[in-house]
Each structure stands twice: as C-alpha cells, then as structure tokens.
Amino acid sequence: MDFNQENLFGQIEDLQELSFIERPVRRYLKTPEEIERLTVDEELNDIERAVYLLSDNSYQHCIVRNWGGGSVTSYQTPHSFSSSQTYRDFGREKVVFQKSAGDISSGQDVQRTSVVVNLPNLMRQNTSETIRRVVPKIREVLHVAGVEMQLAAAVSFLTILQEELVSIVAYIHSFLPIILANLDHRDTVVSNAWLETLLTVINALPKETIRQEILSPLVSKAQLSQTIQSRLASCKILGKVARKFESHIIKRDILPLVKSLCQDVEYEVRSCMCRQLEFIAQGIGVEQTKSAILPELVELAKDEGSSVRIAAFDTIVNLLVMFDSDDRTQIIFPLVMMFCEKSFKADETILAPLSHQLGKLCHGLSGNLTEEQHSWFLDFYKKFSTLGLQHENGQSDHTTQFYAADMDAKYVSVRQNCAYNLPAMILFVDPKCFYSELYPTFSTLCHDPETLVRRTVATGFHEVIKLLGSGVHIVHKELIALLQDESLEVLDALLDHLPEILRFVITGGDHVGSESKVHIPDLIPALSVAEQRAATSLKWRIHEKLLLTFSCLPQVISSDQIYYKFLPIMFRIMTTNNVLPVQRASARTLCVFVRYNRKQEQRQEICSKLIEQLGQGRSCWNRLRFLDTCENIMDLFSKAFFCKYFFLPVLELSSDPVPNVRIKFCYMLPKLKSALKLPADKYLLQQLELCVRKLLCQEKDKDVTAIVRIITLELDRMEISMESFPKRLQEKDLLDHKKEKEENLLLEMEDMEKRGEIKSMNEKKLLSSFNKDGKKKTKLGRSRSLGGRVAPPKITTDKSAMKLTSAASNSQISTATKNALLSFDGTLQSHSSSSGGPSNLPSCPSRFYSANSNEQKTNWGKAESQILNNMERNVALHG
C-alpha cells in the first residue's frame, strides 16, 4: 500500500485552502471595544438601564485584521474602508474589512428592542418616570428603528392600553402621537401593525379626540394624491370611527369620504372601502342605508374588478337584515341572480367566495322568494356541490384524466363550502323535504373524493342530525361511511361530536327513550374499523381521542355488546400498545364500561381479569397500568367497591421487584387511605400500615425511601372517614354515598330482572299447560254436546286470570323500581336498608286491574335512563 503524502491528504492545494476557513468565523467575533460598548453597569435600575440602552452612540468601529500576523487595529472613523478589501503586501495576505452599520449596531438593536418589549413592565413599576424618561427616548429611536423594534413597540403600546396601565388622558398625550406618526411607515408590515393598534385604540378614545386627532387629518390622507397604503388605511379607519358617532355626524363628515373612496381609481381601495360599508350602514341606520349605501353596493357589484364584486356580494349578504321585503325582491334578488350566473359562466376565481356565502344568502332570502326563485337557488347549490366531478365519469384518456384532476383541485374549495353550508340549506328547503330535495347532494358530499370536503361534512354532521329530528335515520348510511373513512382527518372531525351524534341516532332524534332506528350490527363494525385504522396509524392522538369517545357507548348499545365486542379491544390496547396516553385512555374507558355494566357476574369477571393480567402480570408496564386503572376506579366507583375488589391487590405491589412500580404505589398511598372507612375497613387499614412500615424498614432503593418518608408525613396528617357520623359528611363523602347507592340500585334492578325472567318462564309453562288442558276439555265438551248434554263453561276466565297474574308480576317490578328511584333521589332509604324485599312488596287486586304493560315499560325505561344519566354525570364530573 502506498502511504505517500498525496494519497493520505489529497492535493496540497486543498490543504492550503483550509487556512481561509476561519475567516468568516473570526469576522463575527466581538472586539474588546465592542464588548465594552455593549456592557451595562449592573448598579443601574431598570429605568436608568432602559434610558442608557436607548441613548445614541455616535461612533462606528472599523477593524483591520492581519491574517498573516501582526496586531489588530481599531478605527473610530465612520466610513474608512469598503465592506471588504484585499491587499497583498510583501507576499503576505492582509484582509481589511469594515462591518456595516447594521452589523455593528445589531447588539444595540437587540438591547433596544428588549427595552421596548419590557415597556409594560416598566409602566407597572413606575408609571410617571417611564412616561417622563423612557417614552421620549423610544419616540426618538423609532424614527431609525428596524422592523423588529417597530413591531415590538406596536404590541407594547397596545398592551399598555388593554391592561389600563395608564389613564386614557395620559395615553392620548404620550402614546397616540407616536402611533399616528408611524402609520405612514415605508414598510407595509410595520404600517399594518401600527394600523391594527390604532383601530383597537379607537374603541377607548373619546369622540372629541377622534374628531380632532384622527378624523380631521383623514380628509387629506384619503385624497388621490396620497399613496395606496394611506388610502387603504383611511378606509379601515372610516369603518372603525363610524361606530362612535351619531348618524347625522356620519352623514355630514364621513359619508362624503366614503363615496369618494368607493369611486377610487385603484380596485384595492374600492374593495377595502366596500367591506367597510357594513359598519357604516350600522351607524347611519336603515333609512340612510337604503338611500346612500344600497346604490353604492349595486354599482360596486358590477365593478370590473373581481375582488370588488366579491366584497360587494359579501356586504350585501351581511346587510340583508337591514333591507325590507321590497328591496330584497326588486333589487337584491335580481342583482344576486345576475351576479351568480355571470360568475358561474365567466369568472371562476370568485366561485369559492360566492359558494361560502350561499347558505347565508339563501337563508336570508327564504321568506321573500317565490316557488320558482326557491328552486333556482336550490339548483344553483346542487351545481356547486358537484362542480369538478362531472369530468370523472367514463374517461380513460390520460390527458382527459389530468384535466379532470386539475379541475377538481380547482373546485375543491367550492364543494367544501357547499359542505359547510349544508345546515343552512336544510333550513332553506325545510327538514321535512330533506330526503327528496337534498339527500342525494348530501350523500355525494359524504362520498366526495377529496378529504377536505368529507372532513367538512363530518365537522357539521351533528348540526345536520339536529335539524332532521325524527328523520335522522335517513343519514345512517352516511354516518357509517364517515366512521369507516380511509382518512383519519375525517374521523378526527367526527369525533368532536360523536357522543351527541350517536345519542341522536339511537333515540331517533328524541331525547326521550324510543325505539332505535339504527341497525346496531352496522354501527359496531364501523366503530371497530375506525379503532383498527387509528391503531395502525402513527397518529396516536386520534387513537386516544377515539378511545375516550368510546366511553359514551353504554348510552348507545347494550352492556352485553360492549362486553363481547369492545372490552377485548380495551384489554388488547392496555397490554400491547406502546403509547402511554393511548394505554391510559383505554384504561379510563374500560373503567367506564365496568361502571355501566348491568350484570354482576360480568363485572366480577372483568375485575378478576384486571388483577390477573395487569396487577399480577409479568411485565412491569402492565403493573403500572394496573395502578393507573385503580386510580380511575377510585374516581368512578364508590370507596366500598374499590376496597372490595382492588385494595388488597394494590397493596401487593408494595413489594414489587421494580422500583418504578413501588414509587407509583407510594404516590397512591394517600388515595388508598382516603378510600377507607372505619370501623368497617379496620383490617384494610392495618394492612396498609403494615405495608408502610415494611417500606420504611426494608426498602433499599434510595429514591423509593425518600418518597416513602415524604408520603408518610402526609399520611399522618390525614383523617379517616367514620361511618358513625353521617351528618358530618363532606362533599366528597356525599358523592361517594351517591355512587354507592347507584351501585346497589343496579344490583337490585339486576335481581328484579332475573326474577321477572323466571316468572315469565313459569307463566309460559303454565300457559302452555293451560292450552293443553283447554284443548282436551274442548274435545270432551264437543263429544258431550253431541250426546245431548250441557257443555261445560269455556276456559276464558282462566286465561284472563293468567293475564291478571302477569300484570301483577309486572306491577311488582314497576313498584320496586319506583321505590328504588325514590331511595336514589334521597326521599327514602335505599333498598339495602329497607325491611321488605321484592317478595314483601305491597300488592292488591286494584293494582292488578290498573296495570298497563306500556306504562310499565315506560317506568322501567325511565328508571334505567335516570340511573344512566346520574352515572354519566358522575363520570363527567371526575373525568
């Protein structure tokens, strides 16, 4: 192998070039003179430091660096050399350069900007000194300040006004002249920032100040001789000050300027002034608007500039409430119709703004349209909703497909606005006519090829179903399609109101319990598909959001469906998913499922599974999730429930081999102690104290030991609830008592349901035996009647007796439910403490005859819905 110099290091010329790499780095180093210049005395107070930093330094530094050797020379001449010069002297390279004024003062600009940003704090510390010493310096500096300092000053001045750090008189004297002086800044960004500050300040200014300081100079600034930027600012200021004066002052002083700017030669000025006509109309009233503003709007709607026509159209739609029926019919409708048709055929650039206002326009004109005009608007909306889609059917040529894709991309915003306007159009056609008039359009938008359109439909889906009411079942297929949409953005938009949507769909649009009009087997697979797509994606926040939304399912589907379809999903996520927020969301939702479960056997099985798979799992992550789940259980369930099923399994984790698990357990100790009640939980308290002692004596990990010592002090200060003093119950204890009542009531309802099923089975057997006996007796009677004997009486009385017996059993269940609800509301004691069980419920023949099966179903449904509503309220309270 050849280890010569050329192979190891490459060309020698390349090595020589490395000597110049330092030059850009050394060029930006600070010299001692610069450091001294930028150093501030530490003994200065905030105001003195601000004054010092805002003071002007007259000299600029010029630096000559000798890269070949020698010393560094500093010059104090402002302009001695050009920005960079190169000299060669005696074979030694010398680089001479001077920093520009902006580079040299960059440090000073940063310091001055920091003073301006800190101005509100200085005003809070010493208002008078800040106004006297600092504000004049800022006014001087702003004439030559950069963009950053100008923007910071605009924000600081606005903050001082909004926080009322100074009186309005002092603000007018010290700050308003600075704002007005910088309105004509050459930089558009700076000028707009000061304009926004002024527009906000106008709200707090008195009328006389506005007339003298703002309105009087505005006459000259709105002239054609001024710049476009100045005239645009005048338009916005006119729209703002018009809200501060009476109508006669607006008509005399402001309206002539408004008409002049509406006829400006620049379309930007005409468009800006047109958008301010809405606020001017609100100031002058209805009559003056009809005579002065409406003619201007009609003329601007026919303007050659598309932006001006859009502004006129938006202003007309916003001012519809100020026009009477004749104006709408004779002026507005023909103008809008002409505008829409002309835009649809000739100018595609304004289709998107037009479609955005179409719903508001139709809703505003709906009371003044004839049948033909109504149909015209509806057809126009339908054209918009399919704009760009008609090219996609039956086209195979590559050029045609490319053209169709380009057109579709151009019209996406139009269809998106149609999706946005769906609720307004439903009101326009009447919800009763939705299926015949708008359902095909709605379905097309739900299946639009663009994600933005479908997402907009999903965002407003809850508004659509509210308007449909009892006809909500019409859009069931579209709901399923949106839940199964391939884009998670659509699902994310739907999740914001999914609980509300599902409740409306299940109840058929009524808040009172009614028969479901949704095919549940379609809904459950759709929710499962949505969860799978969210789980397989990288967007874990949407997955977390979906799992938290699943907590509404107990109000939508039965507990058996949740138990067999969704509980396995929750367990799978808790044990296999790697995203902590997703695991915690699934744990929370699983606890809600258990809370609403109607069967004691299933609840016990879920609790046992939690303890076995999580609490006693081999992975420390599962044991940590078990502790998270226990915290959720303590929030959602009563203390008695937690102590019965989970208290001792949690204590077992005090000896967990992983320190992180023991640390989390230590943080849970105060909650564990607060869950106890004496004297019933005396044994659990002893076990808890034993665990704490073991941790204090036997723990070897220093982090766990430190946490245990801190928690022990907190445990010593805690008091345990006592069952013998019910009158001293606090708010938390009352809430826990309410939860315990609900849990006992669920158990009693389950017991009554089982007894009702047993009775119904016995009645069916008895009824079948009666039917068999009846057939035998009927045959015997017929044979006897043929023999001339009297036939025995019919057995209808036995069947009627059976009906009475069934009614009596149902009446007992209904009575028990009513008593249980009374105890839940607090008017009577709970069933667990009542003297009589279901067998001792009062019954009399009058109840048998007054029993009505429909009424019993209603009472049972009311009982169940009240329990679920109360449980949901508690879940939301602790959520």
Secondary structure, 3 states (H helix, E strand, C coil): CCCCHHHHHCCHHHHHHHHHCHHHHHHCCCCHHHHHHCCCCCCCCHHHHHHHHHCCCCCCCEEEECCCCCCCEEECCCCCCCCEEEEEECCEEEEEECCCHHHHCHHHHHHHHHHHHCHHHHHHHCHHHHHHHHHHHHHHHCCCCCHHHHHHHHHHHHHHHHCCCCCHHHHHHHCHHHHHHCCCCCCHHHHHHHHHHHHHHHCCCCHHHHHHHHHHHHHHHCCCCCCHHHHHHHHHHHHHHCCCCCHHHHHHHHHHHHHHHHCCCCHHHHHHHHHHHHHHHHHHCHHHHHHHHHHHHHHHCCCCCHHHHHHHHHHHHHCHHHCCHHHHHHHHHHHHHHHHHHHHHCCHHHHHHHHHHHHHHHHHHHHHCCHHHHHHHHHHHHHHHCCCCCCCCCCCCHHHHHHHHHHHHHHHHHHHHHHHCHHHHHHHHCHHHHHHHCHHHHHHHHCCCCHHHHHHHHHCHHHHHHHHHHHHHHHHHHHHHHHCCCCHHHHHHHHCCHHHHHHHHHCCCCCCCCCCCCCHHHHHHHHHHHHHHHHHCCCHHHHHHHHHHHHHHHHCCCHHHHHHHHHHHHHHHHHHCCCHHHHHHHHHHHHHHHHHCCCHHHHHHHHHHHHHHHHCCCCHHHHHHHHHHHHHHHHHCCHHHHHHHCHHHHHHHHHCCCHHHHHHHHHHHHHHHHCCEECCCHHHHHHHHHHHHHHHHHCCCHHHHHHHHHHHHHHHHCCCEECCCHHHCCHHHHHHHHHHHHHHHHHHHHHHHHHHHHHHHHHHHHHHHHHHHHHHHHHHHHHHHHCCCCCCCCCHHHHHHHHHHHHHHHHHHHHHHHHHHHHHHCCCCCHHHCCCCHHHCCCCHHHHHHCCHHHHHHHHHHHHHHHHHHHHHHHHHHC
